[in-house]
């Protein structure tokens, strides 16, 4: 995971170096939700969050949104920074009525859309919640690691849909 996130993807910490300010807050999140976090996401919280991509990174969901959107943007990941807008617990507490029970927000796309982690059956799946399609959920990956592996770098500043499709197709992502 470290090689993927600190290499070409160029993940960087928000406000300070990546990693949990207080690792005990993982236990707090698990008590709050009533679920144990998947091991890969737990590792991410401990070492890489809150964070954002320095480069223009997109992912291809397993289920694409209507309208021919084959990719989505991942901008920033929530972490364990108490009293911070990027705090996963604060975001869960403030928004848990906006998505199905048994899910937590783990990231957003830079707009109103969220990336969610399912904590119940099937646990570990990653979903994209589209505010523009009535909060509908689209399956992104079966695991958090699978989600990270589906990410591709798009040339910075490019909004050309054909170029993004070409980059994704050449990446070997599902």
C-alpha positions as CSV (number, residue, x, y, z in Angstrom):
1,X,0.0,0.0,0.0
2,X,2.8,2.4,0.9
3,X,4.5,2.1,-2.5
4,X,1.3,2.7,-4.3
5,X,0.2,5.8,-2.3
6,X,3.6,7.5,-1.8
7,X,4.9,6.7,-5.3
8,X,3.2,7.9,-8.5
9,X,-0.1,8.7,-6.9
10,X,1.7,11.3,-4.8
11,X,-0.7,11.2,-1.8
12,X,0.1,13.9,0.8
13,X,-1.1,14.8,4.2
14,X,-3.7,17.6,4.8
15,X,-2.5,20.1,7.4
16,X,0.4,17.9,8.6
17,X,2.2,14.6,7.7
18,X,-0.1,11.7,7.0
19,X,-1.2,9.4,9.8
20,X,-3.5,9.3,12.7
21,X,-3.0,12.0,15.4
22,X,-4.5,9.5,17.9
23,X,-4.7,5.9,16.8
24,X,-7.1,5.1,19.7
25,X,-9.7,6.9,17.7
26,X,-10.0,3.8,15.5
27,X,-11.5,2.1,18.5
28,X,-13.8,5.1,19.0
29,X,-15.0,4.8,15.3
30,X,-15.6,1.1,15.7
31,X,-17.6,1.6,18.9
32,X,-19.6,4.4,17.3
33,X,-20.5,2.4,14.2
34,X,-20.8,-1.0,15.9
35,X,-18.5,-2.6,13.3
36,X,-14.9,-3.6,13.0
37,X,-13.0,-1.8,10.3
38,X,-11.5,-3.9,7.4
39,X,-7.7,-4.4,8.0
40,X,-6.7,-2.6,4.8
41,X,-8.7,0.5,5.7
42,X,-7.5,0.5,9.3
43,X,-3.9,0.5,8.0
44,X,-4.8,3.4,5.7
45,X,-6.2,5.4,8.6
46,X,-3.2,4.8,10.7
47,X,-0.6,5.7,8.2
48,X,-2.0,7.7,5.2
49,X,-5.0,9.8,6.3
50,X,-6.2,12.5,6.2
51,X,-4.7,13.0,2.8
52,X,-5.3,14.1,-0.8
53,X,-3.7,13.4,-4.1
54,X,-1.2,15.9,-5.4
55,X,-1.8,14.6,-8.9
56,X,-5.1,14.3,-10.8
57,X,-6.3,10.8,-9.8
58,X,-9.4,9.1,-11.0
59,X,-10.9,5.7,-10.4
60,X,-13.1,3.5,-12.5
61,X,-16.1,2.2,-10.5
62,X,-17.3,-1.4,-11.1
63,X,-20.8,0.2,-11.8
64,X,-20.6,3.4,-13.8
65,X,-23.1,6.3,-13.3
66,X,-25.7,6.9,-16.1
67,X,-24.7,9.2,-18.8
68,X,-21.4,7.5,-19.9
69,X,-19.2,8.5,-16.9
70,X,-16.6,5.7,-16.9
71,X,-14.5,7.3,-14.2
72,X,-14.8,9.3,-11.1
73,X,-12.4,11.6,-9.2
74,X,-11.0,10.9,-5.7
75,X,-9.8,14.1,-4.2
76,X,-9.4,13.8,-0.4
77,X,-9.6,11.1,2.2
78,X,-10.9,11.6,5.7
79,X,-8.7,10.7,8.6
80,X,-8.6,10.7,12.4
81,X,-7.9,14.3,13.2
82,X,-10.3,15.4,15.9
83,X,-12.1,18.8,15.4
84,X,-11.0,18.9,11.8
85,X,-13.3,19.0,8.7
86,X,-11.4,15.9,7.4
87,X,-12.2,13.9,10.5
88,X,-13.9,10.6,9.6
89,X,-15.8,10.5,12.9
90,X,-17.1,14.0,12.6
91,X,-18.2,13.4,9.1
92,X,-19.9,10.2,10.1
93,X,-21.7,12.0,13.0
94,X,-22.8,14.9,10.8
95,X,-23.9,12.9,7.7
96,X,-24.9,9.4,8.7
97,X,-28.5,10.1,7.9
98,X,-27.5,10.7,4.2
99,X,-26.5,7.2,3.3
100,X,-27.5,3.6,4.3
101,X,-26.8,2.3,7.8
102,X,-23.6,0.3,8.0
103,X,-21.6,2.7,5.9
104,X,-19.1,5.4,6.7
105,X,-17.8,8.2,4.4
106,X,-14.1,7.8,3.7
107,X,-13.5,10.3,1.0
108,X,-15.0,12.8,-1.4
109,X,-14.6,13.9,-5.0
110,X,-14.0,17.6,-4.4
111,X,-17.7,18.3,-4.8
112,X,-20.9,17.0,-3.1
113,X,-20.3,13.3,-3.8
114,X,-18.9,10.8,-1.3
115,X,-16.9,7.6,-1.4
116,X,-18.4,5.2,1.2
117,X,-17.1,2.1,2.9
118,X,-19.6,-0.6,3.7
119,X,-19.0,-2.1,7.2
120,X,-21.7,-4.8,7.0
121,X,-22.5,-7.6,4.6
122,X,-20.6,-7.5,2.4
123,X,-18.1,-5.7,4.5
124,X,-15.2,-3.8,2.9
125,X,-17.0,-2.8,-0.4
126,X,-16.4,0.7,-1.6
127,X,-19.3,2.8,-3.1
128,X,-19.6,6.1,-4.8
129,X,-22.6,8.1,-3.7
130,X,-23.8,10.5,-6.4
131,X,-25.7,13.5,-5.1
132,X,-26.7,14.3,-8.7
133,X,-28.4,10.9,-9.1
134,X,-30.6,11.1,-6.0
135,X,-27.8,9.8,-3.6
136,X,-27.7,6.5,-5.6
137,X,-24.8,4.2,-4.8
138,X,-22.5,2.8,-7.4
139,X,-20.1,-0.1,-6.5
140,X,-16.5,0.9,-7.0
141,X,-14.6,-2.0,-5.6
142,X,-15.0,-5.1,-3.4
143,X,-12.2,-4.0,-1.0
144,X,-10.4,-0.8,-0.1
145,X,-7.2,-2.1,-1.6
146,X,-9.1,-2.9,-4.8
147,X,-10.3,0.7,-4.8
148,X,-6.8,2.0,-4.5
149,X,-5.6,-0.3,-7.2
150,X,-8.3,1.0,-9.5
151,X,-6.9,4.5,-9.3
152,X,-5.1,5.9,-12.3
153,X,-3.2,9.2,-12.8
154,X,-4.6,11.5,-15.4
155,X,-2.4,14.2,-16.8
156,X,-2.7,17.2,-14.6
157,X,-5.1,19.8,-15.9
158,X,-6.7,17.5,-18.4
159,X,-10.5,17.5,-18.5
160,X,-10.5,15.7,-21.9
161,X,-12.8,12.7,-21.5
162,X,-11.1,10.8,-24.3
163,X,-7.7,11.2,-22.7
164,X,-9.0,10.0,-19.3
165,X,-10.6,7.0,-20.9
166,X,-7.4,6.2,-22.7
167,X,-5.3,6.5,-19.5
168,X,-7.8,4.2,-17.7
169,X,-7.9,1.7,-20.5
170,X,-4.1,1.5,-20.6
171,X,-3.8,1.1,-16.8
172,X,-5.2,-2.4,-16.7
173,X,-7.9,-1.3,-14.2
174,X,-11.2,-3.3,-14.2
